[in-house]
Amino acid sequence: MSDSLQAYNNTGSLDAEQMEEQLDHYLDPVLSFRRSAAGPAGQMALLNYSDQQFALHWVAVIADTNAEFAYQYAAYFSAAISYLKHDHEALESWIIEAMSAYDERGLQLAFKVLKNSREFAENYFKKQQGIVLEDIQKLLTAFVCGLNGRSLKIEAAELTCTDTESIFLPEMISAYASREDNFFYYKLLTVYQWAQNWFGSWRYDLS
């Protein structure tokens, strides 16, 4: 951590002027009379001390790679931290995805990741609370076999259904707030499709 940043470690949150001073230190190569760090600094000044230090740490890291990249990160940070619920682990995932995009495809793709923090947050939290079928496929296969001794394949598909040889389930379920509830929902869907096979209810004409 730089000496200029270290000087603030034992104080309260930085105000807009102090934050701009910090950002100027890292973003100087891309700043000009018409373009300052005042905007991002003003937004970051509203954050608590821990979030500010997190933001500045990554400004420093990214600026070592590309100052323009770091400026865009600073500009989008306040929106991202709101969407990602001030979860630093989630923010790191967002930053790393942007850095990976930069390494693979350059600045434009990295900027797209930074800009789309809301979409990233939605997908991130779905994955955190959701269940991926591939992770429980063997377990559900054994579960079905235990119901009546007959094996049925468990496969991923957009439509939940059965063809009497396989049970087709969503690739991921994140409808509920906990992994346990989402796993239970997978079991409910599985039992329902198994029951259609066992009792032959799919044969009935309901018209």
Summary of the structure (lengths in Angstrom):
residues: 207
radius of gyration: 24.7
end to end distance: 71.2
largest distance: 76.7
contacts: 590
relative contact order: 0.08
helix: 67%
strand: 7%
